[in-house]
Amino acid sequence: MILLFILAALVLLLYSFLHQPQFGKISSGQRLERIKQSPNYKNGKFNNLSNTPDITEGVNYFTVLKEVVFNKNSRSRPALALPSVKTDLLHLDPAEDILVWFGHSSYFIQTDGKKILVDPIFSGRSSPVRFTTKSFKGSDVYTTDDIPEIDYLFISHDHWDHLDYETVTKLKPKIKQVITGLGVGAHLEYWGYSPDSITECDWNEEVILDAGFKVNTCPARHFSGRGLKRNQVIWLSFVLTTPCIKIYIGGDSGYDTHFENIGNLYGPIDLAILECGQYDKNWKYIHMMPEEIVQAASDLKAKVLLPVHWAKFALALHAWDESIIRVTELSKTRDMPVIHPMIGEKIDLKNIKVCDTWWRNV
């Protein structure tokens, strides 16, 4: 009886935990009916274009767990606080065309008078549990109070390090329009966003945002999910075209032929923003290895590469700066210009310049 009581208590505790608001909602009703019409939704879930195992062939979950527990890298987190600057985003000259990176996959863009925010996360963690996956010291110089009114919020998928409940709920009064993938709207509407402010897209759609502004939604090679049921939300990349620049917003993705296809359709790309970090040979199909990032930028016909998805969280076993070191070294042999700003540093999109290798002093 005691064991049954303990088991029932644990089940009730897990149920209560998984039904916290931060886990969001799974689509139902008209939203689910639209999802079912997607050619990328089969057998009750979204699927990648290519077969995409969660883990690499020859590896099992026990091996992965053992490496996570016993092969921790002593440099997975920086020894010192990360250097940063703090650009005042609330009082920018509207004529400026800039990008400011906040660490990981979060960044702010102002171009042709429009203010854009991508996958913001300002809560200091990338998990539903407050004391886990904390951000690096020095990487949290911005809060939601520092963010101006946003014309377009882009959400690539619903993983915790890209769709942060605390951040998007605090930002809600500042967001005019959200552009995201099928299924994400269920989370946002549950959190108080107006359905009229949410544009949900499948792959290969075009959305006219304003005169001279459009976004084309493109495939990625990844997965999604915030709870026990996976792949109920589609994962996206975006090609954003403005009057003065074309930007590839990559989200998360393993390497595949979709990069070349996107480059052929929409290239050349002025600036390709691609994930760099949180990779491992054991899950190489869902996160690119560093060498693949440079190849993906080349496939996209990118003029400049901005590596993101690093310098804020330790979500893999490699050293915190390994990815940027490997990418910058390889880029020299591939003639691919790479920018790597400090968190908060203002990048002039009309005159993109190579940044300092600031991480070498950390």
N, C-alpha and C positions, 0 to 999 in steps of 0.2 A: 504493500500500500504506500509506503514511504517513497519507493522508487517511482511508482505511478504518479504520485503527487509531484515529485521533482520533475518528472518528464512533462507533465501537464503544465507546470509553472514555466518551464523552459520554452515550450511551444507557445504559450500565451505571451511570454516576453518577446520572442522572435516575431510573432504576429504584430504585436504593438509597435515594435521597432520598425518593421517594414511598412507600417501604415502611417508613419510620420509624413507630414506634408512635403518634406524635402524629396521624398521618393517620387512625387508626381503621380500622374495617372496614365493608364494605358487607354488608347483610343477606343471609342465606342460610337454607336449611332452613325450619323452621316459621315463623320470623320473616318470611321473604320470602313464604311462602304467605299469611300474614295480610295483608301489604302488598298482594298482588295482588287481594285481595278488596275493597280500598278503592275506593269510587266516584271517588275523587280521583286514582287511579293508573291511567294509561292509556299504552299504547305504551312501557312500560318505565320510566316516571318519574311523579312527582307533578306535578299541574298546578293552576294557579290557576283560580278560578271564572270570571274574565274573561280575555280574551286579554291577555297581559302581555309585550310585547317587552322584551328586555334593555336596549335603548337606544331613545331617542325616534325617531319617524319623521323622516326627512330627515337623520339623523345616521348615520355609519358608525364602525366601530371605529378607523379611522385618524384621524378627527377627534377622537375621545375621547382617543386616545393622544397626539396632538399637543398638545391642551390640557393634559393632565396634565404633559407634558414642558416646554412653553414658557410656560404661563400660570399658573405657580405663584403663589399669593397669599403676599405677604410676612408676612401676619398669620394664616397657617393654624395657627401655633402661638403660644401666648402668649409675650410678651417676658419676663415674670417668672414665678416659681413661683406656682402657684395657692394661694390661701389655703385653709385647711382647719381642721377641729377633729377631735378623736378621741374619740368616744364609746366608753366601755368596754362592749363587748358581752358580755363574759364574766361581768359581775357586775350585770346589769340586774335591776331589780325585776320579778318575773314578772307583777305586776299592770299594768305599763305596756303601753300599746299605741302602738308607735312604728314609724317608718320611718327608715332611715339609707341614704343614697345614697353609693356608692363611685366615682361618675363613670361615664360611658358608660351601659351598660344594666344595671349591677350594683347591686343593693340588697338590704338586709336588712329584714325585717318581723318584728316581734313583736306578735301580736294574740291575745287570749284565751288566753294561756299558750303558744301555739305559736310556734316560731321557723322562719322561712321565708327562703330565699335564692334570688335570681333571677339567672341568667346571670353567675355570678361570674368575674372575670378579674383575677388579682393577679400575673401573671407579668411585667408591665411592657412587654408588646408584644401585638399582635393579628395575628400572622402566624406561619407556620412557620419563618421566618428570624429569628434572634435580633436582628440589627442593624437590622431594618426596623420601620416603624410603631411606634416606641417611644412610651410614654405620656408625657404632659406632666409637666414638673417640678412637684412638689407634689401630684400626683394619686395617688401610691402610698403614702399614709400607713397603709394597712391591708395586712396579709398574711394568709395562711391561719391563722397562729397566733392571730390576733385574733378568729377566728370560733368561736362556741360550737357545741355539738351542734345539728344542724339537723333539724327534724322533716320538712320538705318542701323539696326542691330542685327548682325549676322551670327547665327548659332549653327555650327557645323554638325553637331550631333549631341546626344544627351548624356555622355559620360561625365562623371563628376568634375573632371579637370577642364571641361569645356562648357558645361551648363551648371553654374553654381547657384543653388537656390537662394542663399543669403544675398548674393550680389544682384541677381536679376530682380528679386522682389524689392530691394532697396532702390534700384534704378528705375523701377516701373513708371513713376511720374515723369521721368525725363525721356522716355522712349516713345518716338512717334510711330515707327514701323519696325516690325521684326521680319526678317527673311530667314527661313529655316527649312528643314526637311519634313516630309510627311511624318506625322506622329508627334512631333515636338509640341505642336499647338495644344495637345491635350494637357501636357505639363503646364504650359504657360497660362492657359485659360483657368486651370485649377488654382493657379497662384495669383489670379486676379487680373490678368491681362485681358483687354477687350478682344473678342474675336475679330473685330474690324481692323485691329492693329497687327494681326498675324497673317503673314503670307507663307503658306506651306507649299513646298515644291517637291516634285519627283526629280530624278536625273533628267537631263536634257530638256529643260524648260527655259524659257526666256521671260524675264519680268522687266517691263519698262518702269523705271522708278521715277524719272522726271526727264525734262528735256536734256538730252545728251547723256543721261544716266541709264544704264541697263545692267542687268546681271543675268548671266547664263549659268544654270546649275549643272554640275558635272559629276560623274561618278568618282568614287574613292574605293579603296580596298581595305575595309575595316569591319567593325561590328558596332552594336549599340546596346544600351540597357543600363538601368539604374537599380534594378531589383533582381528577382530570381528569373524573370522571363526576359530573354534576350531578343534583340533584332526586331523589336516592335516599332522602331523608329529608323528611318533611313539616314545614312551618313553621306554627307555631301562635300564637294568642293565647289568653288565659285570662280567665275571669271567676271570681274567687275570692270565695266567700261565707263569712263567718265570723259568729259570733254578734253581732258589733258593727259590722261594716263590709263593704261590697262593693267590691272593687278590680278594675279592668280592667288586666291585665298584657299590654301590647301587643306586645312583641317588635318585629320589623321589619315594615314594611308600606308599600306604596304606597296612595294613597287609592282607595277604591272603595265600592260600595254595602254591603259587609259591615258597615261601622261602623253604619249606620242599622239594618240588620237585627239586629245584636247589641243595640243600644239598645232596639229594640222588644221583643226577647225578654227582656232581663235588666235594663233600665234601671228606675229611675234608678241610676246608678253613683256611689258616694260619691267615689271617687278614680280617675281615668283616668291611667294611666302610658303615655305615648306617645313614640315616637322623635322626636327633634328634632336634626337635624344629619346630616352626611355625605350630603347631598342634592346634586343637580345637575339642571339642565334636561335634560341628556343622558340621564339615567336616572330620569326622574320617575315611571315606573310602579312602581318597586320601592322607592323611598324617598320619603316625603311631602315636599313643599315646605312651608316654614314656615306659610304661610297655610292649607294643608290640615290642619295639625295642629289648629288651633283649630276648624275645621269638623268634624273627626273627633270631637273631644271633645263638641261640640254634638250630633252625630249619636248619640253614645253616651248622651246625656242625663246627662252628667257634672256633678257639683256642683263639683268641683275638678280641675284639670289639673296633672300633674307631667310636664314635658318631660325626657326622658333622651336617651341616645345622643349626648351631647356632653361637652366638657370633659375628655377623656382622650386621644383619638387624633385625628389628622388623616387622615381617610379620603376627603376630598373637597377641592375647591379653594377653598371659601368661607373667610372669616375665622373663627377658632375660636369667636368669640362672636356671629357674625352671626345664627345661628339663634335664640338665646334673645332677642336684641334684637328681632327681627322678630315672634316669637311673643308676647312680652310687650306690645309696642306694639299688635298687632292685638287681643289679648285685651281691651284696654280698650274697644274699640269694639263688642265682641261680648258684653260682660258675662259673661266667663268667668274666674273666679278662677284664678290661676296661682301655684304655689309653685315656688321655684327655690333649694333649700337649697345651702349649701356642701357639699363632700365631707366626710362624717363628721358633719354637723350632725343632731341628733336632732329629728325631726318628730313632734309629738304627734298621733296619729290621731284622738283624741277631741276635739281642739280645734285644727284645722288653721288656721294663721295665715300670712299673706303674709310672705315672707322678704325680706331685704335684697338689693339689686341689687349683690352683692359683686363681680361681674365687671367693673364699671366702674372699679375701682381696679387692675386688672391691666394 
